[in-house]
Amino acid sequence: MAVPTFASLSLDAALMQAIKELGFTRPTPIQTDSIPPAREGRDVLACAQTGSGKTAAFLLPILHRMLAGKAGATRALIVVPTRELCLQVLETAQALSVHTSLTSAAIYGGVGMGPQEHAFRTKVDLMVATPGRLLDHMSKSYASLAGVQHLVLDEADRMLDMGFLPDIKRILSHIPAKKQVLLFSATMPNAIVQLSKELLKDAAQINLERKSAPAAGITQALYPVAQDLKPALFVKLLERGDMKEALVFTRTKHRANRLFELLEKHGVAAARIHGNRSQSARVAALDGFKNGSIRVLVATDVAARGIDVADLGHVVNFDVPAQPEDYIHRVGRTGRAEATGDAFTFVSPEEEADVRAIEKAVGRRLPRVTLPDFDYTTKTAQVFEVPIAERIKEIRARKAADRQRSAEKAARKAGNAAPAVRGSSSSSGSSSGAARRPAAPARPAGAARPAADGAGAARPPAGDGSGPRRSRGGSGRSGGGGRSGGGSPYAD
Ligand code: AMP
């Protein structure tokens, strides 16, 4: 069979120019299969993971069709589960449409509504959106999706996992019934098959038979190890030079924080992203990882959706993912367009059952690896995970100390304001009285609202003026971003 080329896909010359500039020499399999039917206007149901080139697979045919059509309304809507993915898809859309007059914007939570309102008012051609924030806008008079002709649900399985199905149905009620629908999903659970039956008509079905196989080229291995020794094993793998850089997944935000602290202690350039981190912190962490200044990026699964780091060598599952689909999602990240990578999974005895489910899903037994120069019998004195009861106790103590401090401050102030009783009141009565009734409840250290500084750092990767810009405040409701963070069922 002839090797597929971009030339054979008959795309607009402006898009071909961008493809060339991006250094894409030939289409990936998902692009070869999806672009022709989608370019003809057909619906597509595709099983594709991050790293397969799926984003260009749905963007290119849509951009091609929009170039042939008439501007004047938002004609393409791409719905994604997380802010990170939202920004990445926008970045790809802007890179691919750089030689055209098509405009695009990202709509996601955790940042101000204003610049996004502008995107609606100026009727950008293409919108990438998280469901919650999009619906926030749809309740306003300026927002309309009545001109949408192309709808993409990207990482549809994840959106369903995150409970977005009712939101997706509400979004659909704002879009014309007659439209092209492209549904991309890393896995094809029954809920997706059901949704596709409701949404798609005569769809081209791509890769469905490969629904549970991680991308080719990935070397997967299991590292059986006691729970307590996981941190030491990870440090050992870094020290041995087995991993130049790594994206590491932990089960909870707390474990992500603890691993991050441990790595810092060992002098490893590390960063973390999870639902409690502000948008600016997440963007900074991702940027650092991409430009190589960060060697290890620690992430919880939800926060890490959509991470795309070119040439990423290693994914480490510090904890075994509870769902086989999560394993495939994460591991899929290393098999990106042609590159090969390794996926290591640390397995404690209590996680063996989850591993068996994963092996069943990928259809083979994964190799077990033992490091010859690592002491698997050593007892560690360090507690990695602080029990939740202790963490709560610590937070309570901190809050009490904060209250005490503000009470004392209030008492001092009161003493200054009433010089007649100064001296006697400041040392006795008022201090304890104010401690019972502090002027305002003190916020514990580190409990600053993520939306506040998150809003400040949001920026479209290549601004056309319509995407989110620097703004203060954030929305009252956290929208898509909020859901992918603290409220998520995956977060601790
Ligand atoms: P995605 O699966 O969309 O997240 O894409 C994964 C990575 O592959 C991104 O860094 C893309 O820029 C890159 N990519 C997409 N298509 C191609 C292609 N045809 N050739 C080389 N790289 C590609």
Residues whose N, C-alpha, C, O or C-beta is under 5 A from the ligand:
A	BS01	AMP	G23 F24 T25 R26 P27 T28 Q49 T50 G51 S52 G53 K54 T55 A56 D308 A310 R336 A337
